[in-house]
Amino acid sequence: MTTPFSKKNYLLLIAGAVIVFLGYLLMIGGGSDDPNVFNPAIFDFQRITLAPMVCLIGFILIIVAIMWRPKEEAK
């Protein structure tokens, strides 16, 4: 019995999941201890631009890992 995924598929899938996790880690923080005080750090480049782009790259890599099909070898 053969599996539909090769070793390369699983490695790409794991790499994509790690990249998505890193993107979510980049979104952490920027809050305020006092709810009456506004902290503008929540709207910095890291949380608004970089983290969503990293997550998107990770999700695209996961899709590529699922769709990847190795080339057929000549017999």
VMD Tcl script that builds the backbone (N, CA, C; Angstrom):
set m [mol new atoms 225]
animate dup $m
set s [atomselect $m all]
$s set {name element resname resid chain x y z} {
  {N N MET 1 A 0.837 -1.181 0.000}
  {CA C MET 1 A 0.000 0.000 0.000}
  {C C MET 1 A 0.886 1.250 0.000}
  {N N THR 2 A 0.602 2.157 -0.903}
  {CA C THR 2 A 1.377 3.388 -0.971}
  {C C THR 2 A 0.556 4.545 -0.403}
  {N N THR 3 A 1.261 5.501 0.140}
  {CA C THR 3 A 0.589 6.672 0.693}
  {C C THR 3 A 0.491 7.744 -0.395}
  {N N PRO 4 A -0.508 8.596 -0.325}
  {CA C PRO 4 A -0.643 9.641 -1.352}
  {C C PRO 4 A 0.409 10.742 -1.223}
  {N N PHE 5 A 1.026 10.859 -0.064}
  {CA C PHE 5 A 2.036 11.888 0.157}
  {C C PHE 5 A 3.411 11.262 0.241}
  {N N SER 6 A 4.396 11.974 -0.283}
  {CA C SER 6 A 5.779 11.534 -0.170}
  {C C SER 6 A 6.430 12.248 1.013}
  {N N LYS 7 A 7.683 11.945 1.234}
  {CA C LYS 7 A 8.415 12.579 2.333}
  {C C LYS 7 A 8.494 14.093 2.124}
  {N N LYS 8 A 8.650 14.505 0.867}
  {CA C LYS 8 A 8.730 15.939 0.559}
  {C C LYS 8 A 7.420 16.645 0.910}
  {N N ASN 9 A 6.277 15.991 0.660}
  {CA C ASN 9 A 4.982 16.573 1.016}
  {C C ASN 9 A 4.896 16.828 2.516}
  {N N TYR 10 A 5.298 15.830 3.291}
  {CA C TYR 10 A 5.228 15.977 4.749}
  {C C TYR 10 A 6.182 17.054 5.260}
  {N N LEU 11 A 7.365 17.145 4.668}
  {CA C LEU 11 A 8.308 18.184 5.088}
  {C C LEU 11 A 7.769 19.577 4.760}
  {N N LEU 12 A 7.183 19.740 3.587}
  {CA C LEU 12 A 6.592 21.034 3.228}
  {C C LEU 12 A 5.411 21.369 4.137}
  {N N LEU 13 A 4.615 20.358 4.474}
  {CA C LEU 13 A 3.468 20.565 5.351}
  {C C LEU 13 A 3.919 21.018 6.744}
  {N N ILE 14 A 4.940 20.371 7.278}
  {CA C ILE 14 A 5.461 20.749 8.597}
  {C C ILE 14 A 6.076 22.144 8.542}
  {N N ALA 15 A 6.822 22.440 7.469}
  {CA C ALA 15 A 7.424 23.773 7.340}
  {C C ALA 15 A 6.341 24.849 7.261}
  {N N GLY 16 A 5.269 24.591 6.532}
  {CA C GLY 16 A 4.168 25.549 6.437}
  {C C GLY 16 A 3.502 25.776 7.779}
  {N N ALA 17 A 3.307 24.698 8.541}
  {CA C ALA 17 A 2.685 24.837 9.858}
  {C C ALA 17 A 3.577 25.632 10.802}
  {N N VAL 18 A 4.880 25.422 10.725}
  {CA C VAL 18 A 5.814 26.185 11.570}
  {C C VAL 18 A 5.789 27.663 11.192}
  {N N ILE 19 A 5.730 27.963 9.903}
  {CA C ILE 19 A 5.690 29.361 9.460}
  {C C ILE 19 A 4.397 30.033 9.907}
  {N N VAL 20 A 3.277 29.332 9.820}
  {CA C VAL 20 A 2.011 29.893 10.306}
  {C C VAL 20 A 2.099 30.165 11.800}
  {N N PHE 21 A 2.667 29.232 12.546}
  {CA C PHE 21 A 2.829 29.414 13.991}
  {C C PHE 21 A 3.710 30.632 14.289}
  {N N LEU 22 A 4.777 30.812 13.523}
  {CA C LEU 22 A 5.633 31.997 13.706}
  {C C LEU 22 A 4.858 33.282 13.410}
  {N N GLY 23 A 4.003 33.247 12.406}
  {CA C GLY 23 A 3.187 34.418 12.097}
  {C C GLY 23 A 2.271 34.787 13.249}
  {N N TYR 24 A 1.669 33.769 13.876}
  {CA C TYR 24 A 0.801 34.050 15.023}
  {C C TYR 24 A 1.618 34.536 16.222}
  {N N LEU 25 A 2.828 34.040 16.371}
  {CA C LEU 25 A 3.692 34.541 17.450}
  {C C LEU 25 A 4.038 36.018 17.238}
  {N N LEU 26 A 4.203 36.412 15.973}
  {CA C LEU 26 A 4.500 37.818 15.688}
  {C C LEU 26 A 3.325 38.735 16.015}
  {N N MET 27 A 2.118 38.193 16.063}
  {CA C MET 27 A 0.937 39.005 16.369}
  {C C MET 27 A 0.753 39.244 17.864}
  {N N ILE 28 A 1.462 38.506 18.695}
  {CA C ILE 28 A 1.279 38.605 20.147}
  {C C ILE 28 A 1.791 39.956 20.658}
  {N N GLY 29 A 1.104 40.491 21.643}
  {CA C GLY 29 A 1.579 41.683 22.336}
  {C C GLY 29 A 0.903 42.950 21.885}
  {N N GLY 30 A 1.374 44.052 22.424}
  {CA C GLY 30 A 0.855 45.357 22.064}
  {C C GLY 30 A -0.334 45.796 22.879}
  {N N GLY 31 A -0.733 44.974 23.824}
  {CA C GLY 31 A -1.874 45.335 24.654}
  {C C GLY 31 A -1.473 46.274 25.777}
  {N N SER 32 A -2.443 46.711 26.526}
  {CA C SER 32 A -2.204 47.619 27.638}
  {C C SER 32 A -2.672 46.957 28.929}
  {N N ASP 33 A -1.941 47.195 30.011}
  {CA C ASP 33 A -2.336 46.655 31.310}
  {C C ASP 33 A -3.559 47.371 31.866}
  {N N ASP 34 A -3.665 48.640 31.563}
  {CA C ASP 34 A -4.779 49.456 32.025}
  {C C ASP 34 A -5.771 49.640 30.865}
  {N N PRO 35 A -7.024 49.192 30.995}
  {CA C PRO 35 A -7.969 49.321 29.881}
  {C C PRO 35 A -8.328 50.762 29.545}
  {N N ASN 36 A -8.000 51.701 30.400}
  {CA C ASN 36 A -8.308 53.107 30.135}
  {C C ASN 36 A -7.186 53.828 29.393}
  {N N VAL 37 A -6.066 53.143 29.174}
  {CA C VAL 37 A -4.913 53.751 28.516}
  {C C VAL 37 A -4.717 53.073 27.158}
  {N N PHE 38 A -4.640 53.889 26.096}
  {CA C PHE 38 A -4.435 53.372 24.744}
  {C C PHE 38 A -2.951 53.155 24.497}
  {N N ASN 39 A -2.607 51.988 23.973}
  {CA C ASN 39 A -1.227 51.679 23.636}
  {C C ASN 39 A -1.113 51.581 22.109}
  {N N PRO 40 A -0.438 52.534 21.464}
  {CA C PRO 40 A -0.349 52.517 19.994}
  {C C PRO 40 A 0.529 51.388 19.451}
  {N N ALA 41 A 1.211 50.638 20.316}
  {CA C ALA 41 A 2.067 49.539 19.856}
  {C C ALA 41 A 1.261 48.422 19.205}
  {N N ILE 42 A -0.034 48.410 19.423}
  {CA C ILE 42 A -0.868 47.365 18.804}
  {C C ILE 42 A -0.969 47.564 17.295}
  {N N PHE 43 A -0.708 48.758 16.816}
  {CA C PHE 43 A -0.810 49.062 15.387}
  {C C PHE 43 A 0.554 49.230 14.722}
  {N N ASP 44 A 1.585 48.566 15.207}
  {CA C ASP 44 A 2.897 48.718 14.585}
  {C C ASP 44 A 3.035 47.790 13.374}
  {N N PHE 45 A 4.097 47.942 12.633}
  {CA C PHE 45 A 4.335 47.208 11.390}
  {C C PHE 45 A 4.328 45.694 11.602}
  {N N GLN 46 A 4.915 45.251 12.695}
  {CA C GLN 46 A 5.028 43.817 12.962}
  {C C GLN 46 A 3.666 43.143 13.049}
  {N N ARG 47 A 2.719 43.760 13.743}
  {CA C ARG 47 A 1.416 43.134 13.983}
  {C C ARG 47 A 0.417 43.359 12.858}
  {N N ILE 48 A 0.530 44.479 12.147}
  {CA C ILE 48 A -0.445 44.823 11.120}
  {C C ILE 48 A -0.027 44.332 9.735}
  {N N THR 49 A 1.258 44.295 9.445}
  {CA C THR 49 A 1.710 43.955 8.103}
  {C C THR 49 A 2.520 42.664 8.056}
  {N N LEU 50 A 3.554 42.579 8.860}
  {CA C LEU 50 A 4.479 41.449 8.780}
  {C C LEU 50 A 3.834 40.125 9.182}
  {N N ALA 51 A 3.166 40.078 10.312}
  {CA C ALA 51 A 2.580 38.827 10.811}
  {C C ALA 51 A 1.537 38.248 9.855}
  {N N PRO 52 A 0.598 39.038 9.321}
  {CA C PRO 52 A -0.346 38.449 8.356}
  {C C PRO 52 A 0.324 37.948 7.081}
  {N N MET 53 A 1.383 38.634 6.632}
  {CA C MET 53 A 2.097 38.176 5.446}
  {C C MET 53 A 2.804 36.853 5.713}
  {N N VAL 54 A 3.395 36.707 6.891}
  {CA C VAL 54 A 4.062 35.453 7.251}
  {C C VAL 54 A 3.039 34.325 7.333}
  {N N CYS 55 A 1.888 34.581 7.934}
  {CA C CYS 55 A 0.828 33.570 8.000}
  {C C CYS 55 A 0.357 33.185 6.606}
  {N N LEU 56 A 0.173 34.152 5.734}
  {CA C LEU 56 A -0.275 33.877 4.371}
  {C C LEU 56 A 0.730 33.008 3.629}
  {N N ILE 57 A 2.011 33.304 3.778}
  {CA C ILE 57 A 3.055 32.485 3.151}
  {C C ILE 57 A 2.993 31.056 3.687}
  {N N GLY 58 A 2.768 30.910 4.991}
  {CA C GLY 58 A 2.651 29.579 5.573}
  {C C GLY 58 A 1.451 28.819 5.035}
  {N N PHE 59 A 0.307 29.483 4.917}
  {CA C PHE 59 A -0.878 28.825 4.385}
  {C C PHE 59 A -0.697 28.438 2.919}
  {N N ILE 60 A -0.036 29.288 2.141}
  {CA C ILE 60 A 0.250 28.952 0.741}
  {C C ILE 60 A 1.175 27.746 0.665}
  {N N LEU 61 A 2.168 27.690 1.552}
  {CA C LEU 61 A 3.080 26.544 1.580}
  {C C LEU 61 A 2.339 25.260 1.950}
  {N N ILE 62 A 1.378 25.346 2.840}
  {CA C ILE 62 A 0.584 24.168 3.192}
  {C C ILE 62 A -0.238 23.702 1.984}
  {N N ILE 63 A -0.815 24.633 1.237}
  {CA C ILE 63 A -1.570 24.258 0.036}
  {C C ILE 63 A -0.657 23.611 -0.991}
  {N N VAL 64 A 0.539 24.162 -1.166}
  {CA C VAL 64 A 1.507 23.572 -2.092}
  {C C VAL 64 A 1.888 22.172 -1.634}
  {N N ALA 65 A 2.058 21.983 -0.336}
  {CA C ALA 65 A 2.418 20.667 0.193}
  {C C ALA 65 A 1.318 19.638 -0.079}
  {N N ILE 66 A 0.081 20.063 -0.003}
  {CA C ILE 66 A -1.025 19.139 -0.260}
  {C C ILE 66 A -1.138 18.835 -1.757}
  {N N MET 67 A -0.928 19.836 -2.591}
  {CA C MET 67 A -1.104 19.663 -4.027}
  {C C MET 67 A 0.129 19.082 -4.727}
  {N N TRP 68 A 1.285 19.105 -4.083}
  {CA C TRP 68 A 2.539 18.653 -4.703}
  {C C TRP 68 A 2.434 17.187 -5.102}
  {N N ARG 69 A 2.819 16.931 -6.326}
  {CA C ARG 69 A 2.823 15.561 -6.824}
  {C C ARG 69 A 4.168 15.290 -7.451}
  {N N PRO 70 A 4.885 14.295 -6.977}
  {CA C PRO 70 A 6.223 14.041 -7.556}
  {C C PRO 70 A 6.116 13.608 -9.015}
  {N N LYS 71 A 7.158 13.902 -9.753}
  {CA C LYS 71 A 7.177 13.535 -11.157}
  {C C LYS 71 A 7.231 12.011 -11.306}
  {N N GLU 72 A 6.535 11.524 -12.294}
  {CA C GLU 72 A 6.536 10.086 -12.560}
  {C C GLU 72 A 7.885 9.672 -13.116}
  {N N GLU 73 A 8.432 8.613 -12.584}
  {CA C GLU 73 A 9.706 8.097 -13.076}
  {C C GLU 73 A 9.462 7.167 -14.256}
  {N N ALA 74 A 10.340 7.242 -15.242}
  {CA C ALA 74 A 10.224 6.358 -16.395}
  {C C ALA 74 A 10.568 4.929 -15.970}
  {N N LYS 75 A 9.766 3.982 -16.483}
  {CA C LYS 75 A 9.995 2.584 -16.075}
  {C C LYS 75 A 10.679 1.796 -17.134}
}
mol reanalyze $m
mol bondsrecalc $m
mol representation Tube
mol addrep $m
